[in-house]
Amino acid sequence: MDRIDELLDRVTEVCPLPKTASRVLELTGSDRASIPEVARVIATDPALAAAVLRIANSAIYGGGGNIDRLETAVMRMGLRELHDMAAAMSLFAAFRNRGELLLNLHDRSVVTGAVAHRMAKTFGGVQPNVAFTGGLLAEIGAMACLSVDGKEYSRIWAATESSLDDRNRLERDRYGGSSYLIGGRFLTRHRLPEALCAAVGTESDAEWETVDPLARVLGLARLCGAIVLWAGKTGNRSAAAERLMEIPLGLRGVELDGEQLFELCVQAGATAEQAIRTGR
């Protein structure tokens, strides 16, 4: 057993997946599942039910706030996407602790999801809703590391806030792999789609010209989301635009200047802000 498997075994012990979520994942992964049956199971977990209704009513799914029945929400999202979304929401719930709140990983994940959705919708090549779910799960490996190694992982995060490459390097030294690789393997354990697991698990120093489009969108959304959150904290818009322009074109994949890319991210951030506020 390698060091990552040992860490993931500890995660399972410390943060077991809620029973309702396990049942939803089992149902939505089956060819025999029905929408009413899935809705009935979700209804037994108020937090998960609220999350499903919130997402179904959000701009991500073109909602106008008019869905108030779980069965309608499940129908709008679709069983396949609900499987992945239920996994994301349930994992958030499992990892919701003081350490996660201190590092603001939930907000960072929602912003990353919104940015990934906007980029996929604007540039094509990836289904926007898949990109959104991938963004939600983009820091699940960091949540896993934090859940079993809180004090030391918080130190890694604090020392490398401005550099994903430095963070990944320190994570490899301590855990045998980066939090991105750990996150991808964690999702594989929970039988999420292979392409989604691979995209979440793609390292920050990957050869971006050769990776899957979903992995490229998530890689760019991770960087842009972090920069947008930093700009919101410091109020330094011009520096944020400059940092966006420093992202390699091979990862950006689009001919946008820093201001245009920043505007795209700000628009996505407005969607994320509503989801974050509602989720408090």
C-alpha positions as CSV (number, residue, x, y, z in Angstrom):
1,M,0.0,0.0,0.0
2,D,1.4,3.4,-1.0
3,R,1.4,6.6,1.2
4,I,-1.6,8.0,-0.6
5,D,-3.7,4.9,0.0
6,E,-2.8,5.0,3.7
7,L,-3.9,8.7,3.8
8,L,-7.2,7.9,2.1
9,D,-7.9,5.0,4.4
10,R,-7.5,7.5,7.3
11,V,-9.9,9.9,5.6
12,T,-12.5,7.3,5.4
13,E,-12.2,6.6,9.1
14,V,-12.3,10.3,10.1
15,C,-14.9,11.6,7.6
16,P,-17.2,8.7,6.6
17,L,-19.7,9.6,3.8
18,P,-23.2,10.2,5.2
19,K,-25.6,7.2,4.7
20,T,-28.1,9.2,2.7
21,A,-25.4,10.3,0.3
22,S,-24.2,6.7,-0.1
23,R,-27.8,5.7,-1.0
24,V,-28.2,8.5,-3.5
25,L,-24.9,7.6,-5.2
26,E,-25.9,4.0,-5.3
27,L,-29.3,4.8,-6.9
28,T,-28.1,7.4,-9.4
29,G,-25.4,5.0,-10.5
30,S,-27.9,2.3,-11.3
31,D,-29.8,1.9,-14.6
32,R,-32.9,1.0,-12.7
33,A,-33.1,4.2,-10.6
34,S,-36.3,6.4,-11.0
35,I,-36.6,10.1,-10.4
36,P,-39.3,9.8,-7.7
37,E,-37.3,7.2,-5.8
38,V,-34.1,9.4,-5.8
39,A,-36.2,12.4,-4.7
40,R,-37.7,10.4,-1.8
41,V,-34.2,9.4,-0.5
42,I,-32.9,13.0,-0.9
43,A,-35.9,14.3,1.1
44,T,-34.7,12.3,4.1
45,D,-31.6,14.6,4.4
46,P,-32.6,18.3,4.8
47,A,-29.1,19.6,4.1
48,L,-28.7,17.6,0.9
49,A,-32.3,18.4,-0.2
50,A,-31.6,22.1,0.3
51,A,-28.4,21.9,-1.7
52,V,-30.1,20.1,-4.6
53,L,-32.9,22.7,-4.7
54,R,-30.4,25.6,-4.5
55,I,-28.3,24.3,-7.3
56,A,-31.3,23.5,-9.5
57,N,-32.6,27.0,-9.0
58,S,-29.2,28.7,-9.6
59,A,-28.0,30.4,-12.8
60,I,-25.8,27.3,-13.4
61,Y,-28.9,25.4,-14.5
62,G,-30.8,28.4,-15.9
63,G,-33.1,28.5,-12.9
64,G,-35.2,31.4,-12.0
65,G,-35.9,30.4,-8.4
66,N,-39.2,28.8,-9.3
67,I,-38.5,25.2,-8.4
68,D,-39.8,24.2,-5.0
69,R,-40.3,20.4,-5.5
70,L,-37.4,18.0,-5.2
71,E,-38.7,15.7,-7.9
72,T,-38.7,18.7,-10.3
73,A,-35.2,19.6,-9.2
74,V,-34.0,16.1,-9.8
75,M,-35.6,16.0,-13.2
76,R,-34.0,19.3,-14.2
77,M,-30.5,18.2,-13.1
78,G,-30.8,14.6,-14.5
79,L,-29.8,11.5,-12.7
80,R,-26.3,11.3,-14.1
81,E,-25.4,14.9,-13.1
82,L,-27.2,14.4,-9.8
83,H,-24.9,11.5,-9.0
84,D,-21.9,13.7,-9.4
85,M,-23.5,16.7,-7.7
86,A,-24.7,14.6,-4.7
87,A,-21.2,13.3,-4.3
88,A,-19.8,16.9,-4.3
89,M,-22.4,18.2,-1.8
90,S,-22.0,15.1,0.4
91,L,-18.2,15.3,0.5
92,F,-18.5,19.0,1.4
93,A,-20.7,18.0,4.3
94,A,-18.3,15.2,5.4
95,F,-15.3,17.6,5.4
96,R,-17.1,20.6,7.0
97,N,-15.0,21.3,10.0
98,R,-13.1,24.2,11.7
99,G,-10.0,23.6,9.7
100,E,-11.8,23.7,6.4
101,L,-13.6,26.9,7.4
102,L,-10.2,28.5,8.4
103,L,-8.7,27.8,5.0
104,N,-12.0,28.9,3.2
105,L,-11.9,25.8,1.0
106,H,-15.7,25.7,0.5
107,D,-15.8,29.2,-0.8
108,R,-12.8,28.6,-3.0
109,S,-14.4,25.5,-4.4
110,V,-17.7,27.3,-5.2
111,V,-15.8,30.1,-7.0
112,T,-13.7,27.6,-8.9
113,G,-16.8,25.8,-10.0
114,A,-18.5,29.0,-11.1
115,V,-15.4,30.1,-13.1
116,A,-15.1,26.7,-14.7
117,H,-18.7,26.8,-15.7
118,R,-18.4,30.3,-17.2
119,M,-15.2,29.3,-19.2
120,A,-16.8,26.1,-20.5
121,K,-19.9,28.0,-21.6
122,T,-17.9,30.8,-23.2
123,F,-15.3,28.8,-25.0
124,G,-17.0,25.4,-25.6
125,G,-15.4,22.0,-25.7
126,V,-16.6,21.0,-22.2
127,Q,-20.2,20.7,-20.9
128,P,-20.6,23.6,-18.5
129,N,-22.4,21.6,-15.8
130,V,-19.7,19.0,-15.8
131,A,-17.1,21.8,-15.5
132,F,-19.1,23.3,-12.6
133,T,-19.1,19.9,-10.7
134,G,-15.4,19.5,-11.4
135,G,-14.7,22.9,-10.0
136,L,-16.7,22.1,-6.9
137,L,-14.5,19.1,-6.4
138,A,-11.2,20.8,-7.4
139,E,-9.9,21.1,-3.8
140,I,-11.3,17.9,-2.4
141,G,-7.8,16.5,-2.0
142,A,-6.9,19.5,0.1
143,M,-9.9,18.8,2.3
144,A,-8.8,15.2,2.6
145,C,-5.3,16.3,3.7
146,L,-6.7,18.8,6.1
147,S,-9.1,16.3,7.7
148,V,-6.3,13.9,8.8
149,D,-3.3,16.3,9.1
150,G,-4.8,19.6,10.0
151,K,-2.1,21.5,11.8
152,E,0.7,20.5,9.4
153,Y,-1.4,21.0,6.3
154,S,-2.5,24.4,7.4
155,R,1.2,25.3,7.6
156,I,1.7,24.1,4.0
157,W,-1.2,26.2,2.9
158,A,-0.1,29.3,4.7
159,A,3.5,29.0,3.3
160,T,2.4,28.6,-0.3
161,E,-0.8,30.6,-0.7
162,S,0.6,32.4,-3.7
163,S,2.0,29.4,-5.6
164,L,0.2,26.2,-6.5
165,D,3.4,24.6,-7.7
166,D,5.1,25.2,-4.4
167,R,2.1,23.9,-2.5
168,N,2.1,20.7,-4.7
169,R,5.8,20.2,-4.1
170,L,5.4,20.3,-0.3
171,E,2.4,18.1,-0.5
172,R,4.4,15.5,-2.5
173,D,7.1,15.6,0.1
174,R,4.7,14.9,3.0
175,Y,2.0,12.7,1.5
176,G,3.7,11.1,-1.5
177,G,1.5,13.0,-4.0
178,S,-0.1,16.4,-4.5
179,S,-3.5,17.2,-3.1
180,Y,-4.8,17.2,-6.7
181,L,-3.6,13.7,-7.3
182,I,-5.0,12.7,-3.9
183,G,-8.3,14.3,-4.8
184,G,-8.5,12.4,-8.1
185,R,-7.8,9.1,-6.3
186,F,-10.3,9.9,-3.6
187,L,-13.0,10.5,-6.2
188,T,-12.1,7.2,-8.0
189,R,-12.7,5.4,-4.7
190,H,-16.2,6.8,-4.7
191,R,-16.8,5.7,-8.4
192,L,-17.2,9.1,-9.9
193,P,-16.7,9.3,-13.7
194,E,-13.2,8.5,-14.9
195,A,-12.8,11.8,-16.8
196,L,-13.8,13.8,-13.8
197,C,-11.4,12.0,-11.5
198,A,-8.6,12.4,-14.0
199,A,-9.3,16.1,-14.4
200,V,-9.4,16.8,-10.7
201,G,-6.2,14.8,-10.3
202,T,-4.2,16.7,-12.9
203,E,-1.1,18.3,-11.4
204,S,-0.5,22.1,-11.5
205,D,2.7,21.5,-13.5
206,A,1.1,19.3,-16.2
207,E,1.9,19.7,-19.9
208,W,-1.3,21.6,-20.6
209,E,-1.2,21.4,-24.4
210,T,-1.6,17.6,-24.1
211,V,-4.3,17.2,-21.4
212,D,-8.0,16.6,-21.7
213,P,-10.1,19.8,-22.2
214,L,-11.9,19.3,-18.9
215,A,-8.6,19.1,-17.0
216,R,-7.4,22.3,-18.8
217,V,-10.6,24.1,-17.8
218,L,-10.2,23.0,-14.2
219,G,-6.6,23.9,-14.1
220,L,-7.3,27.4,-15.4
221,A,-10.3,27.8,-13.1
222,R,-8.2,26.9,-10.1
223,L,-5.7,29.6,-10.9
224,C,-8.2,32.2,-11.8
225,G,-10.5,31.5,-8.9
226,A,-7.6,31.9,-6.5
227,I,-6.6,35.2,-8.1
228,V,-10.1,36.5,-8.0
229,L,-10.5,35.7,-4.3
230,W,-7.1,37.4,-3.7
231,A,-8.3,40.5,-5.6
232,G,-11.5,40.5,-3.5
233,K,-9.5,40.4,-0.3
234,T,-6.9,43.0,-1.3
235,G,-9.0,45.2,-3.7
236,N,-6.0,45.2,-6.1
237,R,-7.8,44.7,-9.5
238,S,-4.9,45.8,-11.7
239,A,-2.4,43.4,-10.0
240,A,-4.9,40.6,-10.4
241,A,-5.3,41.3,-14.1
242,E,-1.5,41.2,-14.4
243,R,-1.3,37.9,-12.6
244,L,-3.9,36.5,-14.9
245,M,-1.8,37.5,-17.9
246,E,1.1,35.6,-16.4
247,I,-0.8,32.3,-16.7
248,P,0.8,30.4,-19.6
249,L,-1.1,30.6,-22.9
250,G,-1.0,26.8,-23.1
251,L,-3.2,26.7,-20.0
252,R,-5.3,29.7,-20.9
253,G,-6.0,28.3,-24.3
254,V,-7.7,31.6,-25.3
255,E,-6.5,34.9,-26.6
256,L,-7.7,37.2,-23.9
257,D,-5.9,40.0,-22.2
258,G,-5.8,40.2,-18.4
259,E,-8.7,42.6,-18.1
260,Q,-11.0,40.5,-20.3
261,L,-10.1,37.3,-18.3
262,F,-10.6,39.2,-15.1
263,E,-14.1,40.4,-16.2
264,L,-15.0,36.8,-17.1
265,C,-14.0,35.7,-13.7
266,V,-15.8,38.5,-11.9
267,Q,-19.0,37.6,-13.7
268,A,-18.6,34.0,-12.6
269,G,-17.8,35.2,-9.1
270,A,-21.2,37.0,-8.9
271,T,-22.9,33.6,-9.5
272,A,-20.6,32.0,-6.9
273,E,-21.3,34.7,-4.3
274,Q,-25.0,34.0,-4.3
275,A,-24.4,30.3,-3.9
276,I,-21.9,30.9,-1.1
277,R,-24.3,33.3,0.7
278,T,-27.2,30.9,0.4
279,G,-25.1,28.1,1.7
280,R,-24.2,29.8,4.9
